[in-house]
Amino acid sequence: MRVLIVEDEVPLAETVRHGLTEDGFVVEVVHNGEDAVWAATENPYDVIVLDIMLPKLNGYKVLEQIRERGVWAPVLMLTAKDGDYDQTDAFDLGADDYLTKPFSFIVLVARLRALIRRGAPERPVVMTAGDLHLDPVRRRVERAGQEIVLTRREYGLLEFLMRHRGETVSKAEILDSVWDPAFEGDPNVVEVYIRYLRLKLDAPFERNAIQTLRGMGYRLDPDGG
């Protein structure tokens, strides 16, 4: 059973790592949000223990990004924040359980085993915008019943736009979620990939689903253009 622990308090992380290892878990530990996103998207885990107050990216942002990238491993939020709104935010973003500090190690292990038995949460249904369909599980895109082949980056950009269909999203938000929070290249790369998507999704079907709002960003028409 593979566990990812995301905790910036090193002594606590090491204590939990040692205890879980003794209980037969295979444990990896990272201490900041950026490393957590990388680890979760590059390696398979049976469960993730995620703190909220983290350097670089907080736990809410980590959870949001890994869910957007198709990581469905169960997530237990382990944190000193115990307000109702904190818990609601976590569950809205896709958390599966919530444990506050200080905590009982025995309770932590019991909850982790319960999450692992339950397995990954149900994957999202196919997202639609008119006759444009995106299946996150099969990573398949169709327009008017015709499959559209996209590169990995094109798919990531379309999935982000589909999840926010009807909303205006800025270039910075796209770079942060589809590329990387530490991206230091030319931000105009977003415009390039928007054009690629239009050439594949809009032009052949005489549609205008992906709209540019000058000075604000981009918007995917929820009706598919």
N, C-alpha and C positions, 0 to 999 in steps of 0.2 A: 504494500500500500504506500504510494508515493505522496508525500505531503510537501507543500511549499509554505514556509513561514515567512511572512513579510512583517518585520518588526524592527524598529530603529533602536529600541533599548537592548543593547547587546547582551548584558547579563541575563535578562529575561528570555531573549531569543535562545541563548545557549542552554538555559535551564530547560526550556520546553523541548529543544532539540534532543537533549540528553534523555529526558524522560520518554519521549516518543520513540526514540531509537531503542531504548530498553524494552519498550512494549512491542517491538517488531516492525515499526514504521521505517520507511526510507525517507529521510528528511533533507531538504535543502533550505537554506536560509538566505534571504537578502534583506538589506537594511534601508532601502529607499524605493520610492514609487517607480522610477524609471527602470531600475533593475527588475522590479516585480513584473512590469508589463512585458519586458523582454523575456524573462524566464517563463512566464505563463504562456506566452505565445510560441515559444520555441520548444517547450518540453511538455509531455503529458503528465498531469497530476490527477490523483484520485480526489484530492480535496486541497483547498487553499485557505490558510489562516491569515487574515489580512487586517492589519491595524489601520486606523483612520488617520491619525496624526503622524504623517511621514514626511521626510524631506523630499524635495524635488517635485513629487506628485503626491497629493493626499490619497487616502484610501478610496474615497468616493470616485476620484478621477481614474484611479487604477481600475476599479471595478467597471466603470463605464467603458473604458477603452478595451479591456479584455473581452467584455461581452460584445462590443461592436466588432471585434476581430474574430468572433466565433469561438471563444473559449467558454465552454459550458460546465467546467468542473465546479462542483459545489463550493461555495465560499462562505466561511464563517468569519464574521467581523469580530475582532478581538480588540477592545478599546476601553479607555477610561470614560468615554462619552456615553451617558446612559439616558439622555433625554428622549422623550417620545418622538420628537421630530427627527432626531439623529437616527433612530431605528427606522422610522418611516422612509427617510431618504435612502438608507442602505437597502431596504427591501425593494423600493421602487426601482433602484438601479440594477437589481438582480442578485442581491445577497440571499443566502439560504438560511442563515442562522446568525445569532448575535449574542456575544458573551462579553460582559463587562469586567474590567479589572477592579480590584483583585479578584481572582477566580480560583476555583478548585481544579487542580490538575485532573483529578478523577472525572469531574464533570466535563472538562474539555475533551478528554479521551472518549467518553461516552457519546458526546455530541458528534465528534469526528467519525466514530464508527457508525453512528446512525446516518450521517450524511453519505458516507461511502456505501452503505447498504442501499440507500435510496437511489443512489446513482446521480448522474448529471441531470439537471432540470430539462424539462421538455424544450426542444428547440423551437424557435419562433416559426409561425406559419409563413407561407409565401407572402411577400410584400408586393402590393400592386399600386400602380398609378395609371388608371385607364387600362389600356391593353399592354402596358409594360409590366412584366412580372419578374421578380427576383426571388429565387429560392435559396435562402442562406445555408440550408443543409446540403443540398446538391451543388451549390455554387453555380446555378444555372440561371441564365437571363434569357427572356423571350420577349419579343415585341410582335403583337398580332399573330401569335402562334408560331413565329419563326425564331429559332435559337440564334442568339447573338454571342459570338465568341469574343471575350474580352481578355486583355492581359491582367495580371494580378493587380497592378496599380489601378487600371481602369475599373476593375471590379470593386476594389476598395473604395474608390471615389464614388461610384454609383451607389454602393450599399450605404455609404454615409448620407448621400443626398436622399435616398429612399427613406432612410430612418427619420430624416428631418423634412420629408416632403411637405410642401406648403409653407415652410419656414425659410426665411432669408438667413443664409449662413455666410460668414465672412471668409476671406481667403486665409486669414490667420487660423480660424477654427478648422478649416479643411487641412491645412498643413499640420496642425497639432494632432489631429486625429487620424489622418490617412497616411501622412508621411511619418513625422517623429517630432516630439516636443523640442528636441535639440537640433532640428533641421537648420542648417546654415547656408543652404544653397539659394539659388535665385527663386524668390516667391512666385515669379511669373510662370513657374512650372505648372501651377494650378491652371492657368489659362490654357496652356498647351494641352493638358489632359481633358479639360472641359471641351476643347475643340475635338479631340479624339472621340469623346463620347458622342458629341453631336453628329459627327460623321457616321458613326455606327448606329445610333439609336434614333436620331431625328431625321437627318437628310434623306435616307432611303425610303422613309415612310411619310415624308412631307409633314413632319410634326415640329413642334417647338416646345418640347418638354423642359429643357434646361434653359432657364432665363437668366440674363445678366441684369443686375440692378446696380447701375453705375455708382461707385463710391460706397456701396454697401456689401455687395457679394453676389451670391447666386441663389437661385430658388428652383426647385423641381416642382412643376405643376402637378398637383395631386390627381388631376384628371388625365395626365399623360400628354398634355399639349394638343 
